[in-house]
Each structure stands twice: as structure tokens, then as C-alpha cells.
Amino acid sequence: MLKTVSAPTILLVDDEPVNLRVLRQLLSPHYNLIFAKSGEEAIRLASEQQPSLILLDVMMPGMTGFETCKVLKTNAETHAIPIIFVTALNQEHDETEGFNVGCVDYITKPISPSVVLARVKTHLSLVQAEELRRTRLEVVQRLGRAAEYKDNETGMHVMRMSHYARVLALAYGFSKEQADLLLHAAPMHDIGKIGIPDSIMLKPARLTEEEFAIMRTHPLIGAEILGEANSELLAIAKSVALTHHEKWDGTGYPNGLKGEEIPIEGRIVALADVFDALTSKRPYKDAWSVEETMRYINAQKELHFESRLVELLEANLDEFLKIKHRWKDDDSE
């Protein structure tokens, strides 16, 4: 593998120049390298240069590698940078200490060139995968913000309903990872409104039947915008955009899905969205009380909403109210 202009940067930390030279000869053909001979210098360079990976010696005068790692992991600017210890310490308790302070791997000296190259490549691949995940998430969030500019709803609505959806997902049996995916996908539920004419989206009066028919196309537009993707996050976002206006009794839109034909993520977001819409003030309505909202939602069991989800909302209403207070609108009480 030849080094490219955009090759990852690795910080090498060792108080022995000969050790730095060995690592430089091994890694410089493939990566951009920066060097430090002490823990203090490593902390400064890591903060300034933001390397993709740190190879860190343990036994150094002054601040040891373990102490350096602790500082790096408590600093918001450097805590996410993976650290591999490269050290002559090879006892089990040494490795245990290394992992306890936050390293991701442990290479013993004298080093094996093939082992170092393989470990570095593996951990940089993990860094790149995490960066791709963060980038996809940022794109989803920014597209969700774009939809807000076409609507009377606020950014706080998106925050609240996304967190309501996460609470319901966990209560329904989702794993934490699955619930977090739904949390991040939920802001995309109305992305299709980007494709609805402003004359309809911003109309202050009640929509005509023809205008409402156009409005009802926004789930299909949203699904088309999100398209086909191999990203699980985008796939869930597409499902939410397409199905959050379906109803349990089959009277929803755009496809008139019924009961469990509606994907669970769509059923969850539908309930979270309605709860927030009813309990929030809008230019065309006052906020309903929580009591009024829950009476309406209970009346919609097996009609608009799945009964089990309504029951889970009631069981977790305190969590909903905490979320409602945390992300309240600027003009709310």
C-alpha cells in the first residue's frame, strides 16, 4: 500500500529515538507520521494535530504511557482517538492495565513488522468505518433540518419526537443500538415535505381536498429522496418517512397498510409524532394538555395506533414529560 496525500496520520510516542526510527521505517511508506518523545508532548500534539491513531510507549520518564492515555481519554478533543500500546511490558496485568485506561490494542517489543502493520491497518479501518457512520448520521440530521424550513414545526419538535420514539422502541424490546438508530432516523420522517409546493406548505388557511391530496404524497417523496441504500440508518429513515402516516386500521396513507403490515418503526414514530403535535402549540392551535392528549390517543387504540404502543406510552409517560421539558419550545411556559 502506497501512501497517498490523504493517508491517515499516526502519532508515534517513545522516549527512545531508536524505537521511533524503527517504527518510522516501517510505517512511513504508508502513513503520515508525527513524533513525540514524552507524554506531555504527545498530549499537545494529539490535541493540535488530531491523528487517526496513536502508538504509545508505556515506560517513559516523567509521565508514563498509562498516565498519558488517561489524560487523552479524559480530554474531549482526543478521547475518541484509538491508542495502541507498544511496550516491552508483557505480563498479563500490564495488558489489563492498558485496556483499563482505554487502549484498543497491545503490541509487545521487540515488534514484529507484520503484526504492527496488521494491527495498525485493522484499527484504522475501524476509525474509517466510524467516520463513515458519523458522516451518514450528519447527512441525515442536516436533511431533517432542511425539511423544517418547509414546515411550521420547530427543531424542538424533531428533537422531542425522536426521543419519544427511542423511549417507545426500548420499551417495545429494541436493543439500545436499534433504539439509537431509530432516534437518529426519526428526524427524517417529514423529509418529503421538501417536495411539496410552498403555496400548500405555507398556506395559512385550511387545505382544499386537492391540496390535501398533494400533501399526502410527501411520504412517497420522502422515500424517493432517501432511495435505496446499504446503510441501515438510511433504510430505517426511508421506512419511517414512507409509513409514519399509516394507521393500524388501514385507513392511513400512502398505501393503506394495516396492523403489522406497517413496519414497527413507522408505528412508533406515528405515535411519537402525534403525541408531540397535540401537546405543542402551533400557529393554528393551542397546545393540548397531557390529559386531553392521552384521552384522544387511548380512543385511537386499534384505529390509528397499536394498543401495545399506547400502553407503553402510558407506562413511560414520566419519561415523555422529562423529554418534553428538556426540549421545550422557546415560547413554552
FITI-588965 format. One record per residue (C-alpha): residue number from 1; x, y negated, z. Coordinates in steps of 0.1 Angstrom, whole numbers, plus 5000, padded with zeros to 4 digits. Layout:
<sites>
NUM/X/Y/Z
...
</sites>
This chain:
<sites>
1/5000/5000/5000
2/5015/4967/4989
3/5010/4935/5010
4/4985/4910/4994
5/4980/4873/5001
6/4950/4882/5022
7/4968/4911/5041
8/4959/4913/5078
9/4981/4896/5103
10/4997/4916/5131
11/5013/4902/5163
12/5043/4923/5174
13/5053/4918/5211
14/5085/4932/5226
15/5114/4917/5246
16/5139/4938/5227
17/5149/4924/5193
18/5159/4958/5180
19/5124/4971/5186
20/5109/4942/5167
21/5133/4948/5138
22/5122/4985/5136
23/5085/4975/5135
24/5092/4947/5111
25/5109/4970/5086
26/5081/4995/5089
27/5051/4971/5087
28/5063/4940/5067
29/5057/4956/5033
30/5020/4960/5041
31/5010/4932/5066
32/5017/4897/5076
33/5037/4897/5108
34/5042/4873/5137
35/5065/4880/5166
36/5067/4873/5204
37/5093/4883/5229
38/5072/4877/5261
39/5037/4880/5274
40/5033/4842/5277
41/5044/4837/5241
42/5021/4864/5229
43/4991/4848/5246
44/4999/4815/5230
45/5004/4829/5195
46/4973/4851/5197
47/4952/4821/5206
48/4967/4799/5178
49/4971/4825/5150
50/4941/4849/5157
51/4959/4880/5144
52/4938/4910/5134
53/4958/4934/5157
54/4984/4932/5184
55/5012/4958/5190
56/5023/4952/5226
57/5052/4965/5247
58/5044/4973/5283
59/5078/4969/5301
60/5088/4933/5297
61/5105/4909/5322
62/5081/4884/5337
63/5046/4892/5325
64/5041/4929/5317
65/5021/4942/5288
66/4994/4953/5311
67/4991/4918/5326
68/4993/4902/5291
69/4965/4925/5279
70/4943/4915/5309
71/4947/4878/5301
72/4940/4883/5264
73/4908/4903/5272
74/4895/4875/5296
75/4901/4848/5270
76/4871/4841/5248
77/4893/4833/5218
78/4913/4866/5220
79/4892/4891/5238
80/4880/4908/5205
81/4915/4913/5191
82/4924/4950/5194
83/4956/4958/5213
84/4978/4989/5208
85/5004/4995/5235
86/5038/5006/5221
87/5059/5018/5250
88/5083/5043/5264
89/5059/5049/5293
90/5043/5083/5285
91/5027/5095/5317
92/4990/5102/5318
93/4985/5075/5345
94/5003/5050/5322
95/4979/5057/5294
96/4949/5055/5318
97/4961/5021/5330
98/4965/5009/5294
99/4929/5019/5285
100/4916/5004/5318
101/4930/4970/5309
102/4915/4970/5274
103/4938/4986/5249
104/4924/5006/5220
105/4953/5029/5215
106/4987/5040/5229
107/5018/5048/5209
108/5049/5061/5227
109/5086/5053/5219
110/5106/5064/5201
111/5080/5057/5175
112/5071/5079/5146
113/5067/5057/5115
114/5039/5078/5101
115/5020/5077/5134
116/5024/5039/5137
117/5012/5033/5101
118/4983/5056/5105
119/4971/5041/5138
120/4975/5006/5125
121/4956/5014/5094
122/4928/5030/5114
123/4923/5001/5138
124/4925/4975/5111
125/4897/4994/5092
126/4876/4992/5124
127/4883/4955/5125
128/4872/4950/5089
129/4841/4971/5095
130/4832/4949/5125
131/4838/4918/5105
132/4816/4930/5077
133/4789/4937/5103
134/4792/4902/5117
135/4791/4887/5082
136/4759/4906/5073
137/4743/4895/5106
138/4753/4859/5100
139/4738/4860/5064
140/4705/4875/5078
141/4704/4848/5105
142/4710/4820/5081
143/4684/4833/5057
144/4660/4834/5086
145/4668/4798/5094
146/4661/4789/5057
147/4626/4803/5060
148/4619/4780/5090
149/4623/4749/5067
150/4593/4761/5048
151/4571/4765/5078
152/4556/4747/5107
153/4571/4772/5131
154/4602/4764/5151
155/4635/4781/5156
156/4624/4788/5191
157/4595/4809/5178
158/4620/4831/5159
159/4642/4835/5190
160/4612/4844/5212
161/4595/4868/5189
162/4628/4886/5181
163/4635/4891/5218
164/4599/4902/5224
165/4604/4928/5196
166/4636/4940/5213
167/4617/4945/5246
168/4590/4964/5229
169/4614/4985/5210
170/4633/4996/5241
171/4600/5004/5259
172/4589/5024/5229
173/4620/5046/5231
174/4645/5029/5208
175/4682/5032/5218
176/4699/5000/5227
177/4717/5000/5193
178/4684/5004/5174
179/4667/4977/5195
180/4695/4953/5188
181/4692/4960/5151
182/4655/4951/5153
183/4664/4920/5173
184/4686/4908/5145
185/4663/4918/5117
186/4631/4903/5131
187/4641/4867/5122
188/4637/4877/5085
189/4600/4886/5089
190/4588/4855/5070
191/4618/4850/5046
192/4593/4855/5017
193/4577/4821/5025
194/4607/4806/5007
195/4589/4816/4975
196/4555/4800/4984
197/4549/4766/4969
198/4552/4736/4993
199/4517/4725/4983
200/4504/4756/5001
201/4530/4759/5029
202/4527/4723/5040
203/4490/4718/5034
204/4475/4701/5065
205/4440/4714/5058
206/4426/4749/5057
207/4437/4770/5027
208/4413/4779/4999
209/4407/4816/4990
210/4430/4812/4960
211/4458/4795/4981
212/4455/4822/5008
213/4459/4849/4982
214/4491/4833/4971
215/4502/4830/5008
216/4496/4867/5012
217/4523/4875/4987
218/4551/4864/5010
219/4557/4899/5024
220/4563/4912/4988
221/4585/4882/4980
222/4605/4888/5012
223/4611/4924/5004
224/4622/4914/4969
225/4646/4888/4983
226/4662/4914/5007
227/4663/4940/4979
228/4679/4974/4981
229/4709/4976/5004
230/4730/5002/5021
231/4731/4981/5052
232/4709/4995/5080
233/4703/4959/5092
234/4691/4947/5059
235/4670/4978/5053
236/4652/4972/5086
237/4648/4935/5078
238/4632/4944/5045
239/4608/4968/5062
240/4598/4941/5087
241/4593/4915/5060
242/4571/4938/5040
243/4550/4953/5068
244/4545/4928/5096
245/4511/4918/5083
246/4498/4953/5080
247/4471/4963/5106
248/4466/4995/5124
249/4430/5000/5110
250/4443/4995/5074
251/4428/4960/5068
252/4462/4942/5067
253/4483/4932/5037
254/4500/4936/5012
255/4495/4974/5009
256/4466/4982/5033
257/4487/5006/5053
258/4470/5024/5082
259/4482/5037/5115
260/4515/5054/5115
261/4518/5047/5078
262/4531/5013/5090
263/4568/5016/5100
264/4573/5012/5137
265/4595/4981/5132
266/4566/4964/5113
267/4541/4973/5141
268/4564/4960/5168
269/4572/4927/5150
270/4535/4922/5142
271/4526/4923/5179
272/4556/4902/5190
273/4548/4876/5163
274/4511/4873/5172
275/4518/4870/5209
276/4542/4841/5203
277/4519/4824/5178
278/4490/4825/5202
279/4509/4813/5232
280/4527/4785/5214
281/4515/4750/5204
282/4513/4743/5167
283/4503/4711/5148
284/4469/4728/5141
285/4463/4743/5175
286/4469/4742/5212
287/4487/4770/5230
288/4465/4797/5244
289/4470/4808/5280
290/4487/4841/5285
291/4454/4854/5299
292/4435/4844/5268
293/4461/4859/5246
294/4461/4892/5264
295/4423/4894/5262
296/4425/4889/5225
297/4453/4914/5220
298/4435/4940/5241
299/4404/4935/5219
300/4426/4942/5189
301/4437/4977/5200
302/4433/5002/5172
303/4423/4973/5149
304/4453/4951/5145
305/4477/4968/5169
306/4487/5002/5180
307/4473/5009/5215
308/4506/5022/5229
309/4524/4990/5219
310/4497/4968/5236
311/4501/4989/5268
312/4538/4985/5266
313/4534/4947/5262
314/4512/4946/5293
315/4537/4967/5313
316/4566/4944/5302
317/4547/4911/5304
318/4571/4897/5331
319/4600/4902/5306
320/4580/4884/5279
321/4573/4855/5302
322/4610/4852/5311
323/4618/4851/5273
324/4590/4825/5268
325/4605/4803/5295
326/4641/4807/5284
327/4634/4797/5247
328/4606/4772/5253
329/4600/4745/5227
330/4613/4710/5234
331/4577/4697/5238
332/4565/4725/5260
333/4559/4720/5297
</sites>
